Amino acid sequence: MNLDLMRIIDEQYTKTPFYGVPRMTEVLRRGGYPVGRKRVARLMQIMGIQGICPKKNLSKPAEGHRKFPYLLRKLTIDHPNHVWATDITYIRMRSGFLYLVGIMDWYSRYVLSWRISNSLDNLFCIDALDEALATRQPEIFNSDQGSQFTSNNFISILEGKEVRISMDGRGRALDNIMIERLWRSVKYEEVYLKDYMSVRDAVDGLGRYLHFYNNERLHQSLGYKTPSEVYFKER
């Protein structure tokens, strides 16, 4: 039952990321599921999602974390590697679920690296960051205030590269709008069309899709170019 509810929550959240617990509860009730707000809040916490309201899980900072300002407000992002953004999203499977982290170049929409995990520890986020930083680095790195991104071992990597750190305001999911748009594309164009039987299926499917997204998918906002064309030709 919980997995069924989480599928509905995931699809609704992808359409309306501004829905918090009260509205999500009403969506489920209208669908015939007699659920209470506490149960919906717990499921959204497990999924690591939230509406535009104080966040539950992913936005829970690491203990003793340092605060960083949001640096992107009114900033004109006009070249590759000016700003990178990261986020984690929920990926459903036929039985169970996974978490996907991605790191994206904001200007070109190019996905620099990604990893999946069956838990919300930060090791898979650090792996993705190390890969992205192996050959390049941004001027500014933006994330939410989740414990994965406020932990000392994650922050220290960025500070060691002298990257400026930007963090979304508490409860402002749309401060990271570009990667939120990536997640909608991943869900509607890949995940919701598939029914992953295993972790291997998910890795293979997401790998094929993200390669397509970077190298073949034309973006109207990029003048009908691909992210790779913009990222590699304009650096």
C-alpha positions in Angstrom: 0.0 0.0 0.0 2.7 2.5 0.9 4.5 2.0 -2.4 1.2 2.7 -4.2 0.8 5.9 -2.3 4.3 6.9 -2.9 3.8 6.4 -6.7 0.8 8.7 -6.6 2.7 11.3 -4.4 5.7 11.2 -6.8 3.6 11.8 -9.9 1.6 14.6 -8.3 4.7 16.2 -6.9 6.3 16.2 -10.3 3.3 18.0 -11.7 2.8 20.3 -8.7 6.0 20.7 -6.6 4.3 23.4 -4.6 1.9 20.9 -3.0 2.8 20.3 0.6 1.3 17.7 3.0 -2.2 19.1 3.3 -2.8 19.3 -0.4 -1.1 16.0 -1.1 -3.3 14.4 1.6 -6.4 15.7 -0.2 -5.2 14.4 -3.6 -4.9 10.9 -2.1 -8.3 11.1 -0.3 -9.9 12.2 -3.6 -8.3 9.1 -5.2 -10.0 6.9 -2.7 -7.2 6.5 -0.1 -8.4 7.3 3.4 -5.0 8.6 4.7 -4.1 11.1 7.4 -1.7 13.9 7.2 0.8 12.2 9.5 1.1 9.3 7.2 1.5 11.5 4.1 4.1 13.5 5.9 6.0 10.4 6.8 5.9 9.1 3.2 7.1 12.4 1.8 9.9 12.4 4.3 11.0 8.9 3.2 10.8 10.1 -0.4 12.8 13.2 0.5 10.3 15.6 -1.1 8.4 18.7 0.1 6.2 21.4 -1.2 7.2 25.1 -1.0 7.1 25.0 2.8 9.7 24.0 5.5 11.3 20.9 4.1 11.3 17.6 5.9 14.1 15.2 5.0 16.4 16.3 2.3 16.5 19.9 3.6 17.3 18.8 7.2 20.8 20.3 7.7 23.7 18.3 9.0 24.2 18.8 12.7 26.2 21.9 13.3 26.2 22.9 9.6 27.3 26.2 8.4 24.9 28.5 6.7 25.5 29.8 3.2 23.5 32.6 1.4 21.6 32.0 -1.8 23.8 33.7 -4.5 21.7 33.2 -7.6 19.0 35.8 -7.0 19.2 38.4 -9.8 22.4 36.8 -11.0 22.9 36.7 -14.8 24.3 33.2 -15.5 25.9 33.7 -18.9 28.6 31.0 -19.5 29.3 27.3 -18.8 30.8 26.5 -15.4 29.5 29.7 -14.0 27.0 27.9 -11.7 26.5 24.2 -11.0 23.4 22.9 -9.2 22.7 19.6 -7.5 19.6 17.9 -6.1 18.3 14.4 -5.2 15.1 12.9 -6.5 13.0 9.8 -5.8 13.0 7.1 -8.5 10.3 4.4 -8.2 10.8 0.8 -9.2 8.2 -2.0 -9.5 9.1 -3.1 -6.0 10.9 -0.5 -4.0 12.6 2.8 -4.9 15.9 4.5 -5.3 17.4 8.0 -5.0 19.1 9.8 -7.9 21.5 12.7 -7.4 22.6 14.8 -10.3 25.0 17.7 -10.8 24.1 20.0 -13.7 25.7 23.0 -15.3 23.0 25.7 -15.0 23.8 27.6 -18.2 23.9 24.7 -20.6 21.7 22.2 -18.7 24.5 19.7 -19.2 24.4 16.8 -16.6 28.0 16.6 -15.4 27.5 13.5 -13.2 25.0 11.4 -11.5 24.7 8.5 -9.0 21.9 6.3 -7.6 21.6 4.9 -4.0 19.1 3.0 -2.0 19.7 5.3 1.0 20.0 9.0 1.7 23.5 8.9 3.1 25.8 11.4 1.4 28.4 9.0 -0.1 26.7 8.8 -3.5 26.6 12.6 -3.5 30.3 12.8 -2.8 31.0 10.3 -5.6 29.0 12.4 -8.0 30.8 15.6 -6.9 34.2 14.0 -7.2 33.5 12.9 -10.8 32.2 16.3 -11.8 35.2 18.1 -10.3 37.7 15.7 -11.9 38.2 17.8 -15.0 36.4 21.1 -14.4 34.9 23.2 -11.7 32.3 26.0 -11.3 32.5 29.4 -9.9 29.4 28.8 -7.8 27.8 25.6 -6.5 24.1 25.7 -5.6 22.2 23.1 -3.5 19.4 22.9 -1.0 20.2 22.7 2.8 19.9 19.0 3.0 22.3 17.1 5.2 23.9 15.5 2.2 25.1 18.9 1.0 25.7 20.6 4.3 28.0 17.9 5.7 31.6 18.8 6.4 33.0 16.2 4.1 30.9 17.6 1.2 31.5 21.3 1.9 35.3 20.7 2.4 35.6 19.4 -1.2 34.1 22.6 -2.6 36.1 24.9 -0.3 39.3 23.0 -1.2 38.6 24.1 -4.8 37.7 27.6 -3.7 34.2 27.3 -5.1 31.7 29.7 -3.8 28.8 27.9 -2.1 25.1 28.9 -2.6 22.2 27.3 -0.8 18.5 27.6 -1.4 16.4 29.4 1.1 14.6 27.1 3.6 11.5 25.8 2.0 12.1 27.4 -1.4 12.2 24.4 -3.7 12.1 26.6 -6.8 15.4 28.3 -6.0 17.0 25.4 -7.8 14.6 25.6 -10.8 16.8 24.2 -13.5 17.5 20.9 -11.9 13.8 20.7 -10.9 13.0 20.9 -14.6 15.6 18.2 -15.3 13.8 15.9 -12.8 10.5 16.5 -14.6 12.0 15.5 -17.9 13.6 12.4 -16.3 10.3 11.4 -14.8 8.0 12.0 -17.7 10.3 10.9 -20.5 11.9 7.9 -18.8 10.9 6.7 -15.4 7.1 6.9 -15.8 7.4 5.1 -19.1 9.3 2.2 -17.6 8.8 -0.3 -14.8 12.3 -1.0 -13.5 12.5 -4.5 -12.2 15.9 -4.1 -10.5 18.6 -1.6 -9.6 20.5 -2.7 -12.8 17.5 -1.9 -14.9 17.3 1.6 -13.3 21.0 2.3 -13.8 20.8 1.2 -17.4 17.6 3.1 -18.2 18.7 6.3 -16.5 22.1 6.1 -18.1 20.7 5.8 -21.6 18.2 8.6 -20.9 20.8 11.0 -19.4 23.1 10.4 -22.4 20.2 11.2 -24.7 19.4 14.3 -22.6 22.9 15.6 -22.9 23.7 14.7 -26.5 20.5 14.4 -28.5 17.6 16.1 -26.8 17.0 19.6 -28.3 16.2 22.3 -25.9 14.0 25.2 -27.0 15.6 27.4 -24.3 19.0 26.7 -25.8 18.0 27.7 -29.3 17.2 24.0 -30.2 20.8 23.0 -29.3 21.7 20.1 -27.1 23.3 20.7 -23.6 26.6 19.1 -24.8 26.7 21.5 -27.8 26.3 24.5 -25.6 28.5 23.3 -22.7 31.5 22.2 -24.8 31.4 24.8 -27.5 30.9 27.8 -25.3 33.4 27.1 -22.5 
